[in-house]
Amino acid sequence: MSIGNAPDGKPPADDRPSPPEDERPQDDRPPIGRALRDARLAADLTVEQVSESTRVRVPIVHAIEEDDFSRCGGDVYARGHVRTLARAVGLDPAALVAQYDAEHGGRPAPTPAAPMFEAERIRPERRRPNWTAAMVAAIVAVVGFAGFTLFGQDGTDSGSTTVADAPAATGSRAPKAAPSKPAPAPSESAIAAVPQDKVTVKLTATGDKSWISAKAHDGKLLFDGLLKKGDSKTFQDDERIDLILGNAGAIELFVNGKKVEDEFSSGQVERLTYTKGDPQVG
């Protein structure tokens, strides 16, 4: 009887050499998800860091670590995610993929390439020629050729005639404008043109700008504002016009077509009233 051997001649169970890891029963291996999670924690990585490095979305990483492969979109994508995550956390990708195949019915069969290209083998039905479109195109071509031919024969003569006759036609139809005449100074005829049944007042800022205010006989405000140098304003009423001139010396004043000769000082404020029988200072 050998020392240290069991009665059946075999070494004690505790002294038997352990089988290699590849030959261990499949049930002894931890689930894929737990293996990936433990390896990630051992590598001090977060799910977000693994997702960023692998481009696998965070919800899918969480699901795989819980052994839920339904969110992967099929066995082909699940195997790819398992391989990618295993590399990221330092595990053997081939061992985990083989474990996945063993737990999910083996490696998926490759998709045959023939059905993918079956559509290319179907020849399209031959289309009948569109005779209507062909006839329209032929008509357009004939018309275009005829127009080009006529233009090529008559283009030079007609163009020269148009250019030669253009100045004569323009000269005959466009009469020369009469030279403008300078506006005459106010005269007796201008005074006569003013309505006799109304009072008309014209103000022109000649020396400088001036603030003016003009009201009708019923108190209606006709104007209240600044009259810049060179600007003019004309007011008319049935009975009376009341004026306030802020800088009276800068204003040239015509009442009922006649210039008011009163001399006003620059910066002087004048309150004036004119009726149909004026000019005279009110």
C-alpha positions as CSV (number, residue, x, y, z in Angstrom):
1,M,0.0,0.0,0.0
2,S,1.5,3.3,-1.1
3,I,1.9,6.0,1.4
4,G,-0.4,9.0,0.7
5,N,-2.6,7.2,-1.7
6,A,-6.3,6.6,-1.3
7,P,-7.6,3.0,-1.0
8,D,-8.6,3.1,-4.7
9,G,-5.0,3.9,-5.7
10,K,-5.7,7.5,-6.7
11,P,-4.1,10.5,-5.1
12,P,-6.1,12.5,-2.5
13,A,-8.5,15.1,-4.0
14,D,-6.6,18.0,-2.4
15,D,-3.4,16.9,-4.0
16,R,-4.7,16.6,-7.6
17,P,-3.5,19.1,-10.1
18,S,-6.1,21.7,-11.1
19,P,-7.2,21.5,-14.7
20,P,-6.2,24.4,-17.0
21,E,-8.5,27.3,-17.1
22,D,-9.7,26.5,-20.6
23,E,-10.8,23.0,-19.5
24,R,-12.8,24.1,-16.5
25,P,-16.5,23.5,-16.7
26,Q,-18.4,26.3,-18.3
27,D,-20.5,26.9,-15.3
28,D,-17.4,27.9,-13.3
29,R,-16.9,31.0,-15.4
30,P,-18.4,34.2,-14.2
31,P,-21.1,35.8,-16.4
32,I,-19.8,38.0,-19.2
33,G,-21.4,41.1,-17.7
34,R,-20.0,40.6,-14.2
35,A,-16.5,39.8,-15.7
36,L,-16.6,43.1,-17.7
37,R,-17.8,45.0,-14.7
38,D,-15.2,43.6,-12.3
39,A,-12.4,44.2,-14.8
40,R,-13.6,47.8,-15.3
41,L,-13.6,48.4,-11.5
42,A,-10.2,46.8,-11.1
43,A,-8.9,49.2,-13.9
44,D,-10.5,52.1,-11.9
45,L,-12.6,53.1,-14.9
46,T,-16.1,54.6,-15.0
47,V,-18.9,53.5,-17.4
48,E,-18.6,57.0,-19.0
49,Q,-14.9,56.6,-19.6
50,V,-15.4,53.2,-21.1
51,S,-18.2,54.5,-23.3
52,E,-16.1,57.4,-24.5
53,S,-13.1,55.2,-25.4
54,T,-15.2,52.5,-27.1
55,R,-18.0,54.6,-28.7
56,V,-20.5,52.2,-27.1
57,R,-23.3,54.2,-25.6
58,V,-23.6,54.4,-21.8
59,P,-27.0,52.6,-21.6
60,I,-25.7,49.7,-23.6
61,V,-22.6,49.4,-21.4
62,H,-24.8,49.2,-18.3
63,A,-27.1,46.6,-20.0
64,I,-24.2,44.4,-21.0
65,E,-22.7,44.5,-17.5
66,E,-26.1,43.2,-16.3
67,D,-25.9,40.5,-19.0
68,D,-28.7,42.1,-21.0
69,F,-27.8,42.0,-24.7
70,S,-31.3,42.9,-26.0
71,R,-30.3,46.5,-26.5
72,C,-27.3,45.6,-28.8
73,G,-29.5,45.0,-31.9
74,G,-28.7,41.4,-32.5
75,D,-26.0,38.7,-31.9
76,V,-23.6,40.3,-34.5
77,Y,-23.6,43.6,-32.7
78,A,-23.6,42.0,-29.2
79,R,-20.4,40.0,-30.1
80,G,-18.8,43.2,-31.4
81,H,-19.7,45.1,-28.2
82,V,-18.4,42.3,-26.0
83,R,-15.1,42.3,-27.9
84,T,-14.7,46.1,-27.7
85,L,-15.5,46.3,-24.0
86,A,-13.1,43.4,-23.2
87,R,-10.2,45.2,-24.9
88,A,-11.1,48.4,-23.0
89,V,-10.9,46.8,-19.6
90,G,-8.0,44.5,-20.2
91,L,-9.7,41.1,-20.7
92,D,-9.2,38.5,-23.5
93,P,-11.7,39.4,-26.2
94,A,-11.6,36.0,-27.8
95,A,-12.5,34.1,-24.6
96,L,-15.5,36.4,-23.8
97,V,-16.8,36.2,-27.4
98,A,-16.4,32.4,-27.3
99,Q,-18.3,32.3,-24.0
100,Y,-21.1,34.5,-25.6
101,D,-21.3,32.1,-28.5
102,A,-21.6,29.1,-26.2
103,E,-24.3,30.8,-24.2
104,H,-26.3,32.1,-27.2
105,G,-26.4,29.2,-29.6
106,G,-23.1,29.4,-31.3
107,R,-21.5,31.9,-33.7
108,P,-24.1,33.5,-36.0
109,A,-24.1,32.3,-39.5
110,P,-22.8,34.8,-42.0
111,T,-25.4,36.5,-44.2
112,P,-25.2,35.2,-47.8
113,A,-24.1,37.9,-50.2
114,A,-26.3,36.7,-53.1
115,P,-29.6,38.2,-51.8
116,M,-27.9,41.6,-51.2
117,F,-27.1,41.8,-54.9
118,E,-30.2,40.1,-56.2
119,A,-31.8,43.4,-57.1
120,E,-28.9,44.3,-59.4
121,R,-29.5,41.1,-61.4
122,I,-33.1,42.2,-62.2
123,R,-33.0,44.1,-65.5
124,P,-35.3,47.0,-65.7
125,E,-38.2,46.8,-68.1
126,R,-37.4,48.5,-71.4
127,R,-39.3,51.7,-71.7
128,R,-41.0,52.7,-74.9
129,P,-39.7,55.8,-76.7
130,N,-41.6,59.0,-76.0
131,W,-42.5,60.1,-79.6
132,T,-44.3,63.2,-78.4
133,A,-41.2,64.6,-76.8
134,A,-39.1,63.7,-79.8
135,M,-41.5,65.5,-82.2
136,V,-41.5,68.7,-79.9
137,A,-37.7,68.7,-79.8
138,A,-37.6,68.3,-83.6
139,I,-40.0,71.3,-84.1
140,V,-38.0,73.5,-81.7
141,A,-34.8,72.6,-83.6
142,V,-36.3,73.5,-87.0
143,V,-37.7,76.8,-85.7
144,G,-34.4,77.7,-84.1
145,F,-32.4,76.8,-87.3
146,A,-34.8,79.0,-89.4
147,G,-34.4,81.9,-87.0
148,F,-30.7,81.6,-87.0
149,T,-30.6,81.5,-90.8
150,L,-32.8,84.6,-91.2
151,F,-30.7,86.4,-88.6
152,G,-27.5,85.5,-90.4
153,Q,-28.7,86.9,-93.7
154,D,-30.3,90.1,-92.6
155,G,-28.5,90.8,-89.3
156,T,-25.8,93.1,-90.8
157,D,-28.0,95.3,-92.9
158,S,-30.7,95.7,-90.2
159,G,-28.2,96.5,-87.5
160,S,-26.5,99.2,-89.6
161,T,-29.8,100.8,-90.5
162,T,-30.9,100.9,-86.9
163,V,-27.6,102.5,-85.8
164,A,-27.6,105.0,-88.7
165,D,-31.3,106.0,-88.3
166,A,-31.2,106.2,-84.5
167,P,-29.7,109.7,-84.2
168,A,-32.2,111.1,-86.8
169,A,-35.2,109.5,-85.1
170,T,-34.0,110.6,-81.7
171,G,-33.4,114.1,-82.9
172,S,-36.8,114.4,-84.6
173,R,-38.8,113.1,-81.7
174,A,-37.0,114.8,-78.8
175,P,-37.4,118.6,-79.1
176,K,-34.7,120.7,-77.5
177,A,-35.6,122.0,-74.1
178,A,-36.0,125.7,-73.9
179,P,-33.4,127.4,-71.7
180,S,-34.7,128.1,-68.3
181,K,-35.2,131.7,-67.4
182,P,-34.4,133.1,-64.0
183,A,-37.4,133.7,-61.8
184,P,-38.4,137.4,-61.9
185,A,-38.3,139.5,-58.9
186,P,-41.7,140.3,-57.3
187,S,-43.4,142.9,-59.3
188,E,-46.9,144.5,-59.6
189,S,-48.0,141.4,-61.7
190,A,-46.9,139.1,-58.9
191,I,-48.9,141.2,-56.5
192,A,-51.9,141.1,-58.7
193,A,-51.7,137.3,-58.8
194,V,-52.2,136.9,-55.1
195,P,-55.9,136.2,-54.2
196,Q,-57.5,139.4,-53.1
197,D,-60.0,137.7,-50.8
198,K,-57.3,136.0,-48.7
199,V,-54.3,137.0,-46.7
200,T,-51.0,135.5,-48.0
201,V,-47.8,135.5,-46.1
202,K,-44.4,134.2,-47.3
203,L,-41.4,133.8,-45.1
204,T,-37.8,133.2,-46.3
205,A,-34.8,132.7,-44.1
206,T,-32.0,134.6,-45.8
207,G,-29.5,135.7,-43.3
208,D,-29.6,132.8,-40.8
209,K,-32.0,130.2,-39.4
210,S,-35.0,131.4,-37.4
211,W,-37.7,129.8,-35.3
212,I,-41.2,130.8,-36.5
213,S,-44.8,130.2,-35.5
214,A,-47.9,130.9,-37.7
215,K,-51.6,130.7,-36.7
216,A,-54.8,131.3,-38.6
217,H,-57.6,133.7,-37.5
218,D,-59.3,130.8,-35.6
219,G,-56.2,129.9,-33.6
220,K,-55.3,126.9,-35.7
221,L,-51.5,126.3,-35.7
222,L,-50.2,126.4,-39.3
223,F,-46.5,125.9,-38.5
224,D,-44.3,125.8,-35.4
225,G,-40.7,125.1,-36.0
226,L,-37.2,126.0,-37.3
227,L,-36.8,127.7,-40.7
228,K,-33.2,127.0,-41.9
229,K,-31.3,129.4,-44.1
230,G,-32.6,129.2,-47.7
231,D,-36.0,127.7,-46.7
232,S,-39.3,129.3,-47.4
233,K,-42.8,128.9,-46.0
234,T,-46.1,130.3,-47.4
235,F,-49.3,130.6,-45.3
236,Q,-52.8,131.7,-46.3
237,D,-56.0,132.4,-44.5
238,D,-59.4,134.0,-45.2
239,E,-59.0,136.7,-42.6
240,R,-55.8,137.0,-40.6
241,I,-52.4,135.4,-39.9
242,D,-50.6,135.8,-36.6
243,L,-46.8,135.4,-36.7
244,I,-44.0,135.0,-34.1
245,L,-40.5,135.4,-35.5
246,G,-37.7,134.2,-33.2
247,N,-34.9,135.8,-35.2
248,A,-36.7,138.4,-37.1
249,G,-33.6,139.9,-38.7
250,A,-32.9,136.7,-40.6
251,I,-36.4,136.7,-42.3
252,E,-37.5,138.2,-45.6
253,L,-41.2,138.8,-45.4
254,F,-43.8,139.1,-48.2
255,V,-47.4,139.9,-47.4
256,N,-50.1,139.7,-50.1
257,G,-47.3,139.7,-52.7
258,K,-45.6,142.8,-51.4
259,K,-42.3,142.8,-49.5
260,V,-42.4,144.2,-46.0
261,E,-39.7,146.8,-45.7
262,D,-39.6,147.0,-41.9
263,E,-36.1,146.4,-40.6
264,F,-35.9,143.8,-37.9
265,S,-32.8,143.2,-35.8
266,S,-31.0,139.8,-35.6
267,G,-32.0,137.9,-32.6
268,Q,-35.1,140.1,-32.1
269,V,-38.4,138.4,-31.4
270,E,-41.4,139.9,-33.3
271,R,-45.1,139.3,-33.0
272,L,-46.9,140.3,-36.2
273,T,-50.5,140.2,-37.5
274,Y,-51.5,140.6,-41.1
275,T,-54.9,140.8,-42.8
276,K,-56.1,141.1,-46.4
277,G,-55.5,144.9,-46.6
278,D,-51.8,144.7,-45.4
279,P,-48.8,144.8,-45.6
280,Q,-48.6,146.8,-42.4
281,V,-47.2,145.7,-39.0
282,G,-50.0,144.7,-36.6
